[in-house]
Amino acid sequence: MAEIKRRYGVPPALASCHTGVVDGYVVEGHVPAEDIERLLAERPPVRGLAVPGMPIGSPGMEIAGIAPVPYDVIAFDEGGNTYVFAQR
């Protein structure tokens, strides 16, 4: 997986368990579908979106009886610059 993340330009600090490519954008980790839809609609000049780690409550990480934790969806570009794309 490290080679795939390197190939697609995922900054090490944003790495998570899954890496995908959607219409040319990298999607790293448990990014909510609505954020991917917004990314594709707005087409910002970024390399992709990432949710570092595996925050409880993110898609696929819901745990019955445990409250979700707040987390950020981070946009990143080719130069490694980042900004908060969405707060969850």
ROZA-859503 format. One record per residue: x, z, y of N, C-alpha, C in turn. Coordinates in steps of 0.1 Angstrom, whole numbers, plus 2048, in hexadecimal, padded with zeros to 3 digits. Layout:
<rec><n_c1>X</n_c1><n_c3>Z</n_c3><n_c2>Y</n_c2><ca_c1>X</ca_c1><ca_c3>Z</ca_c3><ca_c2>Y</ca_c2><c_c1>X</c_c1><c_c3>Z</c_c3><c_c2>Y</c_c2></rec>
...
END
This chain:
<rec><n_c1>808</n_c1><n_c3>800</n_c3><n_c2>7F4</n_c2><ca_c1>800</ca_c1><ca_c3>800</ca_c3><ca_c2>800</ca_c2><c_c1>809</c_c1><c_c3>800</c_c3><c_c2>80D</c_c2></rec>
<rec><n_c1>814</n_c1><n_c3>806</n_c3><n_c2>80C</n_c2><ca_c1>81D</ca_c1><ca_c3>807</ca_c3><ca_c2>818</ca_c2><c_c1>820</c_c1><c_c3>7F9</c_c3><c_c2>81D</c_c2></rec>
<rec><n_c1>823</n_c1><n_c3>7F0</n_c3><n_c2>814</n_c2><ca_c1>827</ca_c1><ca_c3>7E2</ca_c3><ca_c2>817</ca_c2><c_c1>81B</c_c1><c_c3>7DB</c_c3><c_c2>81E</c_c2></rec>
<rec><n_c1>80F</n_c1><n_c3>7DD</n_c3><n_c2>819</n_c2><ca_c1>803</ca_c1><ca_c3>7D7</ca_c3><ca_c2>81E</ca_c2><c_c1>801</c_c1><c_c3>7DC</c_c3><c_c2>82D</c_c2></rec>
<rec><n_c1>802</n_c1><n_c3>7E9</n_c3><n_c2>82F</n_c2><ca_c1>801</ca_c1><ca_c3>7EF</ca_c3><ca_c2>83C</ca_c2><c_c1>80B</c_c1><c_c3>7E9</c_c3><c_c2>845</c_c2></rec>
<rec><n_c1>817</n_c1><n_c3>7E8</n_c3><n_c2>841</n_c2><ca_c1>822</ca_c1><ca_c3>7E2</ca_c3><ca_c2>849</ca_c2><c_c1>81F</c_c1><c_c3>7D3</c_c3><c_c2>84C</c_c2></rec>
<rec><n_c1>81A</n_c1><n_c3>7CC</n_c3><n_c2>843</n_c2><ca_c1>817</ca_c1><ca_c3>7BE</ca_c3><ca_c2>844</ca_c2><c_c1>80C</c_c1><c_c3>7BC</c_c3><c_c2>84F</c_c2></rec>
<rec><n_c1>803</n_c1><n_c3>7C5</n_c3><n_c2>84F</n_c2><ca_c1>7F7</ca_c1><ca_c3>7C3</ca_c3><ca_c2>859</ca_c2><c_c1>7F9</c_c1><c_c3>7CB</c_c3><c_c2>865</c_c2></rec>
<rec><n_c1>805</n_c1><n_c3>7D2</n_c3><n_c2>867</n_c2><ca_c1>808</ca_c1><ca_c3>7D8</ca_c3><ca_c2>874</ca_c2><c_c1>801</c_c1><c_c3>7E5</c_c3><c_c2>876</c_c2></rec>
<rec><n_c1>7FE</n_c1><n_c3>7ED</n_c3><n_c2>86B</n_c2><ca_c1>7F7</ca_c1><ca_c3>7FA</ca_c3><ca_c2>86D</ca_c2><c_c1>802</c_c1><c_c3>804</c_c3><c_c2>871</c_c2></rec>
<rec><n_c1>801</n_c1><n_c3>80A</n_c3><n_c2>87D</n_c2><ca_c1>80B</ca_c1><ca_c3>814</ca_c3><ca_c2>880</ca_c2><c_c1>80B</c_c1><c_c3>820</c_c3><c_c2>876</c_c2></rec>
<rec><n_c1>816</n_c1><n_c3>825</n_c3><n_c2>872</n_c2><ca_c1>817</ca_c1><ca_c3>830</ca_c3><ca_c2>868</ca_c2><c_c1>80E</c_c1><c_c3>83C</c_c3><c_c2>86C</c_c2></rec>
<rec><n_c1>80D</n_c1><n_c3>83F</n_c3><n_c2>879</n_c2><ca_c1>805</ca_c1><ca_c3>84B</ca_c3><ca_c2>87C</ca_c2><c_c1>7F6</c_c1><c_c3>849</c_c3><c_c2>87A</c_c2></rec>
<rec><n_c1>7F2</n_c1><n_c3>83C</n_c3><n_c2>879</n_c2><ca_c1>7E4</ca_c1><ca_c3>839</ca_c3><ca_c2>877</ca_c2><c_c1>7E0</c_c1><c_c3>836</c_c3><c_c2>868</c_c2></rec>
<rec><n_c1>7EA</n_c1><n_c3>836</n_c3><n_c2>85F</n_c2><ca_c1>7E8</ca_c1><ca_c3>833</ca_c3><ca_c2>851</ca_c2><c_c1>7DD</c_c1><c_c3>83C</c_c3><c_c2>84B</c_c2></rec>
<rec><n_c1>7D6</n_c1><n_c3>835</n_c3><n_c2>842</n_c2><ca_c1>7CC</ca_c1><ca_c3>83C</ca_c3><ca_c2>83A</ca_c2><c_c1>7CD</c_c1><c_c3>837</c_c3><c_c2>82C</c_c2></rec>
<rec><n_c1>7C2</n_c1><n_c3>838</n_c3><n_c2>824</n_c2><ca_c1>7C2</ca_c1><ca_c3>835</ca_c3><ca_c2>816</ca_c2><c_c1>7BE</c_c1><c_c3>826</c_c3><c_c2>813</c_c2></rec>
<rec><n_c1>7B7</n_c1><n_c3>820</n_c3><n_c2>81D</n_c2><ca_c1>7B2</ca_c1><ca_c3>812</ca_c3><ca_c2>81A</ca_c2><c_c1>7B6</c_c1><c_c3>809</c_c3><c_c2>826</c_c2></rec>
<rec><n_c1>7BA</n_c1><n_c3>7FD</n_c3><n_c2>823</n_c2><ca_c1>7BD</ca_c1><ca_c3>7F3</ca_c3><ca_c2>82D</ca_c2><c_c1>7B6</c_c1><c_c3>7E6</c_c3><c_c2>829</c_c2></rec>
<rec><n_c1>7AF</n_c1><n_c3>7E1</n_c3><n_c2>833</n_c2><ca_c1>7A7</ca_c1><ca_c3>7D4</ca_c3><ca_c2>832</ca_c2><c_c1>7A9</c_c1><c_c3>7CB</c_c3><c_c2>83E</c_c2></rec>
<rec><n_c1>7A5</n_c1><n_c3>7BF</n_c3><n_c2>83C</n_c2><ca_c1>7A6</ca_c1><ca_c3>7B5</ca_c3><ca_c2>847</ca_c2><c_c1>798</c_c1><c_c3>7AF</c_c3><c_c2>848</c_c2></rec>
<rec><n_c1>792</n_c1><n_c3>7B0</n_c3><n_c2>854</n_c2><ca_c1>785</ca_c1><ca_c3>7AA</ca_c3><ca_c2>856</ca_c2><c_c1>786</c_c1><c_c3>7A0</c_c3><c_c2>862</c_c2></rec>
<rec><n_c1>784</n_c1><n_c3>794</n_c3><n_c2>85F</n_c2><ca_c1>784</ca_c1><ca_c3>789</ca_c3><ca_c2>86A</ca_c2><c_c1>791</c_c1><c_c3>78A</c_c3><c_c2>873</c_c2></rec>
<rec><n_c1>79C</n_c1><n_c3>78D</n_c3><n_c2>86C</n_c2><ca_c1>7A9</ca_c1><ca_c3>78E</ca_c3><ca_c2>874</ca_c2><c_c1>7AC</c_c1><c_c3>79C</c_c3><c_c2>879</c_c2></rec>
<rec><n_c1>7A3</n_c1><n_c3>7A5</n_c3><n_c2>879</n_c2><ca_c1>7A6</ca_c1><ca_c3>7B3</ca_c3><ca_c2>87D</ca_c2><c_c1>7A9</c_c1><c_c3>7BC</c_c3><c_c2>871</c_c2></rec>
<rec><n_c1>7B3</n_c1><n_c3>7C5</n_c3><n_c2>873</n_c2><ca_c1>7B6</ca_c1><ca_c3>7CF</ca_c3><ca_c2>869</ca_c2><c_c1>7AD</c_c1><c_c3>7DB</c_c3><c_c2>86A</c_c2></rec>
<rec><n_c1>7A8</n_c1><n_c3>7DF</n_c3><n_c2>85F</n_c2><ca_c1>79F</ca_c1><ca_c3>7EB</ca_c3><ca_c2>85E</ca_c2><c_c1>7A6</c_c1><c_c3>7F5</c_c3><c_c2>855</c_c2></rec>
<rec><n_c1>7AA</n_c1><n_c3>800</n_c3><n_c2>85A</n_c2><ca_c1>7B2</ca_c1><ca_c3>80A</ca_c3><ca_c2>853</ca_c2><c_c1>7AA</c_c1><c_c3>817</c_c3><c_c2>851</c_c2></rec>
<rec><n_c1>7A8</n_c1><n_c3>81B</n_c3><n_c2>845</n_c2><ca_c1>7A1</ca_c1><ca_c3>827</ca_c3><ca_c2>842</ca_c2><c_c1>792</c_c1><c_c3>826</c_c3><c_c2>843</c_c2></rec>
<rec><n_c1>78C</n_c1><n_c3>831</n_c3><n_c2>845</n_c2><ca_c1>77D</ca_c1><ca_c3>833</ca_c3><ca_c2>844</ca_c2><c_c1>777</c_c1><c_c3>830</c_c3><c_c2>851</c_c2></rec>
<rec><n_c1>778</n_c1><n_c3>823</n_c3><n_c2>856</n_c2><ca_c1>772</ca_c1><ca_c3>81F</ca_c3><ca_c2>863</ca_c2><c_c1>763</c_c1><c_c3>81C</c_c3><c_c2>861</c_c2></rec>
<rec><n_c1>75A</n_c1><n_c3>822</n_c3><n_c2>869</n_c2><ca_c1>74C</ca_c1><ca_c3>820</ca_c3><ca_c2>867</ca_c2><c_c1>748</c_c1><c_c3>811</c_c3><c_c2>86A</c_c2></rec>
<rec><n_c1>73F</n_c1><n_c3>80C</n_c3><n_c2>862</n_c2><ca_c1>73A</ca_c1><ca_c3>7FE</ca_c3><ca_c2>863</ca_c2><c_c1>736</c_c1><c_c3>7FA</c_c3><c_c2>871</c_c2></rec>
<rec><n_c1>730</n_c1><n_c3>803</n_c3><n_c2>878</n_c2><ca_c1>72B</ca_c1><ca_c3>800</ca_c3><ca_c2>886</ca_c2><c_c1>737</c_c1><c_c3>7FE</c_c3><c_c2>88F</c_c2></rec>
<rec><n_c1>742</n_c1><n_c3>804</n_c3><n_c2>88D</n_c2><ca_c1>74E</ca_c1><ca_c3>802</ca_c3><ca_c2>895</ca_c2><c_c1>755</c_c1><c_c3>7F4</c_c3><c_c2>892</c_c2></rec>
<rec><n_c1>754</n_c1><n_c3>7F0</n_c3><n_c2>885</n_c2><ca_c1>759</ca_c1><ca_c3>7E3</ca_c3><ca_c2>881</ca_c2><c_c1>750</c_c1><c_c3>7D8</c_c3><c_c2>887</c_c2></rec>
<rec><n_c1>743</n_c1><n_c3>7DB</n_c3><n_c2>887</n_c2><ca_c1>73A</ca_c1><ca_c3>7D1</ca_c3><ca_c2>88D</ca_c2><c_c1>73C</c_c1><c_c3>7D0</c_c3><c_c2>89C</c_c2></rec>
<rec><n_c1>73E</n_c1><n_c3>7DB</n_c3><n_c2>8A3</n_c2><ca_c1>742</ca_c1><ca_c3>7DB</ca_c3><ca_c2>8B1</ca_c2><c_c1>74F</c_c1><c_c3>7D3</c_c3><c_c2>8B4</c_c2></rec>
<rec><n_c1>759</n_c1><n_c3>7D6</n_c3><n_c2>8AB</n_c2><ca_c1>766</ca_c1><ca_c3>7CF</ca_c3><ca_c2>8AD</ca_c2><c_c1>764</c_c1><c_c3>7C0</c_c3><c_c2>8AC</c_c2></rec>
<rec><n_c1>75C</n_c1><n_c3>7BB</n_c3><n_c2>8A2</n_c2><ca_c1>75A</ca_c1><ca_c3>7AD</ca_c3><ca_c2>8A0</ca_c2><c_c1>751</c_c1><c_c3>7A7</c_c3><c_c2>8AB</c_c2></rec>
<rec><n_c1>748</n_c1><n_c3>7AF</n_c3><n_c2>8B1</n_c2><ca_c1>740</ca_c1><ca_c3>7AA</ca_c3><ca_c2>8BC</ca_c2><c_c1>748</c_c1><c_c3>7A9</c_c3><c_c2>8C9</c_c2></rec>
<rec><n_c1>750</n_c1><n_c3>7B3</n_c3><n_c2>8CC</n_c2><ca_c1>757</ca_c1><ca_c3>7B4</ca_c3><ca_c2>8D8</ca_c2><c_c1>764</c_c1><c_c3>7AC</c_c3><c_c2>8D8</c_c2></rec>
<rec><n_c1>76B</n_c1><n_c3>7AB</n_c3><n_c2>8CC</n_c2><ca_c1>777</ca_c1><ca_c3>7A4</ca_c3><ca_c2>8CA</ca_c2><c_c1>782</c_c1><c_c3>7A8</c_c3><c_c2>8D4</c_c2></rec>
<rec><n_c1>785</n_c1><n_c3>7B6</n_c3><n_c2>8D5</n_c2><ca_c1>790</ca_c1><ca_c3>7BA</ca_c3><ca_c2>8DE</ca_c2><c_c1>79D</c_c1><c_c3>7B5</c_c3><c_c2>8D9</c_c2></rec>
<rec><n_c1>7A7</n_c1><n_c3>7B5</n_c3><n_c2>8E2</n_c2><ca_c1>7B5</ca_c1><ca_c3>7B0</ca_c3><ca_c2>8DF</ca_c2><c_c1>7BC</c_c1><c_c3>7BB</c_c3><c_c2>8D7</c_c2></rec>
<rec><n_c1>7B8</n_c1><n_c3>7BF</n_c3><n_c2>8CB</n_c2><ca_c1>7BF</ca_c1><ca_c3>7C9</ca_c3><ca_c2>8C3</ca_c2><c_c1>7C2</c_c1><c_c3>7C3</c_c3><c_c2>8B6</c_c2></rec>
<rec><n_c1>7CA</n_c1><n_c3>7CA</n_c3><n_c2>8AF</n_c2><ca_c1>7CE</ca_c1><ca_c3>7C6</ca_c3><ca_c2>8A1</ca_c2><c_c1>7C3</c_c1><c_c3>7CB</c_c3><c_c2>897</c_c2></rec>
<rec><n_c1>7BE</n_c1><n_c3>7D7</n_c3><n_c2>89A</n_c2><ca_c1>7B3</ca_c1><ca_c3>7DD</ca_c3><ca_c2>892</ca_c2><c_c1>7AF</c_c1><c_c3>7EB</c_c3><c_c2>895</c_c2></rec>
<rec><n_c1>7A8</n_c1><n_c3>7F1</n_c3><n_c2>88C</n_c2><ca_c1>7A2</ca_c1><ca_c3>7FE</ca_c3><ca_c2>88E</ca_c2><c_c1>7A7</c_c1><c_c3>807</c_c3><c_c2>882</c_c2></rec>
<rec><n_c1>7A9</n_c1><n_c3>814</n_c3><n_c2>885</n_c2><ca_c1>7AD</ca_c1><ca_c3>81D</ca_c3><ca_c2>87B</ca_c2><c_c1>7A6</c_c1><c_c3>82A</c_c3><c_c2>87C</c_c2></rec>
<rec><n_c1>7A4</n_c1><n_c3>831</n_c3><n_c2>871</n_c2><ca_c1>7A0</ca_c1><ca_c3>83F</ca_c3><ca_c2>870</ca_c2><c_c1>7AA</c_c1><c_c3>845</c_c3><c_c2>867</c_c2></rec>
<rec><n_c1>7B4</n_c1><n_c3>84C</n_c3><n_c2>86E</n_c2><ca_c1>7BF</ca_c1><ca_c3>852</ca_c3><ca_c2>866</ca_c2><c_c1>7BA</c_c1><c_c3>85D</c_c3><c_c2>85D</c_c2></rec>
<rec><n_c1>7C0</n_c1><n_c3>85F</n_c3><n_c2>852</n_c2><ca_c1>7BC</ca_c1><ca_c3>869</ca_c3><ca_c2>848</ca_c2><c_c1>7AF</c_c1><c_c3>866</c_c3><c_c2>842</c_c2></rec>
<rec><n_c1>7A8</n_c1><n_c3>870</n_c3><n_c2>83E</n_c2><ca_c1>79B</ca_c1><ca_c3>86E</ca_c3><ca_c2>837</ca_c2><c_c1>792</c_c1><c_c3>879</c_c3><c_c2>83C</c_c2></rec>
<rec><n_c1>78D</n_c1><n_c3>878</n_c3><n_c2>849</n_c2><ca_c1>785</ca_c1><ca_c3>883</ca_c3><ca_c2>84F</ca_c2><c_c1>778</c_c1><c_c3>885</c_c3><c_c2>848</c_c2></rec>
<rec><n_c1>774</n_c1><n_c3>891</n_c3><n_c2>845</n_c2><ca_c1>767</ca_c1><ca_c3>894</ca_c3><ca_c2>83F</ca_c2><c_c1>75C</c_c1><c_c3>88F</c_c3><c_c2>848</c_c2></rec>
<rec><n_c1>753</n_c1><n_c3>888</n_c3><n_c2>842</n_c2><ca_c1>748</ca_c1><ca_c3>882</ca_c3><ca_c2>84A</ca_c2><c_c1>74A</c_c1><c_c3>873</c_c3><c_c2>84D</c_c2></rec>
<rec><n_c1>756</n_c1><n_c3>86E</n_c3><n_c2>84C</n_c2><ca_c1>758</ca_c1><ca_c3>860</ca_c3><ca_c2>84E</ca_c2><c_c1>752</c_c1><c_c3>859</c_c3><c_c2>842</c_c2></rec>
<rec><n_c1>74F</n_c1><n_c3>84B</n_c3><n_c2>844</n_c2><ca_c1>749</ca_c1><ca_c3>844</ca_c3><ca_c2>839</ca_c2><c_c1>751</c_c1><c_c3>846</c_c3><c_c2>82C</c_c2></rec>
<rec><n_c1>74A</n_c1><n_c3>84A</n_c3><n_c2>821</n_c2><ca_c1>750</ca_c1><ca_c3>84C</ca_c3><ca_c2>814</ca_c2><c_c1>755</c_c1><c_c3>85A</c_c3><c_c2>813</c_c2></rec>
<rec><n_c1>756</n_c1><n_c3>862</n_c3><n_c2>81D</n_c2><ca_c1>75C</ca_c1><ca_c3>86F</ca_c3><ca_c2>81D</ca_c2><c_c1>751</c_c1><c_c3>87A</c_c3><c_c2>820</c_c2></rec>
<rec><n_c1>745</n_c1><n_c3>877</n_c3><n_c2>81E</n_c2><ca_c1>73A</ca_c1><ca_c3>880</ca_c3><ca_c2>820</ca_c2><c_c1>73A</c_c1><c_c3>88A</c_c3><c_c2>814</c_c2></rec>
<rec><n_c1>739</n_c1><n_c3>897</n_c3><n_c2>817</n_c2><ca_c1>739</ca_c1><ca_c3>8A1</ca_c3><ca_c2>80D</ca_c2><c_c1>72C</c_c1><c_c3>8AA</c_c3><c_c2>80F</c_c2></rec>
<rec><n_c1>724</n_c1><n_c3>8AA</n_c3><n_c2>805</n_c2><ca_c1>717</ca_c1><ca_c3>8B2</ca_c3><ca_c2>806</ca_c2><c_c1>71B</c_c1><c_c3>8C1</c_c3><c_c2>809</c_c2></rec>
<rec><n_c1>714</n_c1><n_c3>8C6</n_c3><n_c2>813</n_c2><ca_c1>716</ca_c1><ca_c3>8D4</ca_c3><ca_c2>816</ca_c2><c_c1>721</c_c1><c_c3>8D7</c_c3><c_c2>820</c_c2></rec>
<rec><n_c1>729</n_c1><n_c3>8CD</n_c3><n_c2>823</n_c2><ca_c1>734</ca_c1><ca_c3>8CF</ca_c3><ca_c2>82C</ca_c2><c_c1>732</c_c1><c_c3>8C6</c_c3><c_c2>839</c_c2></rec>
<rec><n_c1>732</n_c1><n_c3>8CD</n_c3><n_c2>844</n_c2><ca_c1>730</ca_c1><ca_c3>8C6</ca_c3><ca_c2>851</ca_c2><c_c1>73B</c_c1><c_c3>8BC</c_c3><c_c2>854</c_c2></rec>
<rec><n_c1>737</n_c1><n_c3>8B0</n_c3><n_c2>859</n_c2><ca_c1>741</ca_c1><ca_c3>8A6</ca_c3><ca_c2>85D</ca_c2><c_c1>74A</c_c1><c_c3>8AC</c_c3><c_c2>868</c_c2></rec>
<rec><n_c1>757</n_c1><n_c3>8A7</n_c3><n_c2>868</n_c2><ca_c1>760</ca_c1><ca_c3>8AB</ca_c3><ca_c2>873</ca_c2><c_c1>760</c_c1><c_c3>89F</c_c3><c_c2>87D</c_c2></rec>
<rec><n_c1>762</n_c1><n_c3>8A2</n_c3><n_c2>88A</n_c2><ca_c1>763</ca_c1><ca_c3>897</ca_c3><ca_c2>894</ca_c2><c_c1>770</c_c1><c_c3>890</c_c3><c_c2>891</c_c2></rec>
<rec><n_c1>770</n_c1><n_c3>883</n_c3><n_c2>893</n_c2><ca_c1>77C</ca_c1><ca_c3>87B</ca_c3><ca_c2>892</ca_c2><c_c1>77B</c_c1><c_c3>86F</c_c3><c_c2>89B</c_c2></rec>
<rec><n_c1>787</n_c1><n_c3>869</n_c3><n_c2>89D</n_c2><ca_c1>788</ca_c1><ca_c3>85D</ca_c3><ca_c2>8A6</ca_c2><c_c1>78A</c_c1><c_c3>850</c_c3><c_c2>89E</c_c2></rec>
<rec><n_c1>785</n_c1><n_c3>845</n_c3><n_c2>8A2</n_c2><ca_c1>788</ca_c1><ca_c3>838</ca_c3><ca_c2>89D</ca_c2><c_c1>792</c_c1><c_c3>833</c_c3><c_c2>8A7</c_c2></rec>
<rec><n_c1>79E</n_c1><n_c3>82F</n_c3><n_c2>8A3</n_c2><ca_c1>7A9</ca_c1><ca_c3>82B</ca_c3><ca_c2>8AC</ca_c2><c_c1>7AB</c_c1><c_c3>81C</c_c3><c_c2>8AB</c_c2></rec>
<rec><n_c1>7AC</n_c1><n_c3>816</n_c3><n_c2>8B7</n_c2><ca_c1>7AF</ca_c1><ca_c3>808</ca_c3><ca_c2>8B7</ca_c2><c_c1>7BF</c_c1><c_c3>807</c_c3><c_c2>8B9</c_c2></rec>
<rec><n_c1>7C5</n_c1><n_c3>7FD</n_c3><n_c2>8B3</n_c2><ca_c1>7D3</ca_c1><ca_c3>7FB</ca_c3><ca_c2>8B5</ca_c2><c_c1>7D7</c_c1><c_c3>7ED</c_c3><c_c2>8B7</c_c2></rec>
<rec><n_c1>7E1</n_c1><n_c3>7EA</n_c3><n_c2>8BE</n_c2><ca_c1>7E5</ca_c1><ca_c3>7DC</ca_c3><ca_c2>8C0</ca_c2><c_c1>7F3</c_c1><c_c3>7D9</c_c3><c_c2>8BA</c_c2></rec>
<rec><n_c1>7F7</n_c1><n_c3>7CD</n_c3><n_c2>8BC</n_c2><ca_c1>804</ca_c1><ca_c3>7C9</ca_c3><ca_c2>8B5</ca_c2><c_c1>810</c_c1><c_c3>7D1</c_c3><c_c2>8BA</c_c2></rec>
<rec><n_c1>810</n_c1><n_c3>7D6</n_c3><n_c2>8C6</n_c2><ca_c1>81B</ca_c1><ca_c3>7DE</ca_c3><ca_c2>8CB</ca_c2><c_c1>81A</c_c1><c_c3>7ED</c_c3><c_c2>8C7</c_c2></rec>
<rec><n_c1>810</n_c1><n_c3>7F1</n_c3><n_c2>8BF</n_c2><ca_c1>80F</ca_c1><ca_c3>7FF</ca_c3><ca_c2>8BC</ca_c2><c_c1>807</c_c1><c_c3>807</c_c3><c_c2>8C6</c_c2></rec>
<rec><n_c1>802</n_c1><n_c3>801</n_c3><n_c2>8D0</n_c2><ca_c1>7FA</ca_c1><ca_c3>808</ca_c3><ca_c2>8DA</ca_c2><c_c1>7ED</c_c1><c_c3>80C</c_c3><c_c2>8D4</c_c2></rec>
<rec><n_c1>7E7</n_c1><n_c3>817</n_c3><n_c2>8D8</n_c2><ca_c1>7DB</ca_c1><ca_c3>81C</ca_c3><ca_c2>8D2</ca_c2><c_c1>7D1</c_c1><c_c3>821</c_c3><c_c2>8DD</c_c2></rec>
<rec><n_c1>7C4</n_c1><n_c3>821</n_c3><n_c2>8D9</n_c2><ca_c1>7BA</ca_c1><ca_c3>828</ca_c3><ca_c2>8E2</ca_c2><c_c1>7AE</c_c1><c_c3>82B</c_c3><c_c2>8D9</c_c2></rec>
<rec><n_c1>7A6</n_c1><n_c3>835</n_c3><n_c2>8DD</n_c2><ca_c1>79B</ca_c1><ca_c3>839</ca_c3><ca_c2>8D6</ca_c2><c_c1>790</c_c1><c_c3>82E</c_c3><c_c2>8D8</c_c2></rec>
<rec><n_c1>78C</n_c1><n_c3>828</n_c3><n_c2>8CD</n_c2><ca_c1>782</ca_c1><ca_c3>81E</ca_c3><ca_c2>8CD</ca_c2><c_c1>774</c_c1><c_c3>824</c_c3><c_c2>8CC</c_c2></rec>
<rec><n_c1>773</n_c1><n_c3>82F</n_c3><n_c2>8C4</n_c2><ca_c1>766</ca_c1><ca_c3>836</ca_c3><ca_c2>8C3</ca_c2><c_c1>769</c_c1><c_c3>845</c_c3><c_c2>8BE</c_c2></rec>
<rec><n_c1>760</n_c1><n_c3>84D</n_c3><n_c2>8C2</n_c2><ca_c1>761</ca_c1><ca_c3>85B</ca_c3><ca_c2>8BE</ca_c2><c_c1>755</c_c1><c_c3>85E</c_c3><c_c2>8B5</c_c2></rec>
<rec><n_c1>758</n_c1><n_c3>864</n_c3><n_c2>8AA</n_c2><ca_c1>74D</ca_c1><ca_c3>867</ca_c3><ca_c2>8A0</ca_c2><c_c1>74C</c_c1><c_c3>876</c_c3><c_c2>89E</c_c2></rec>
END
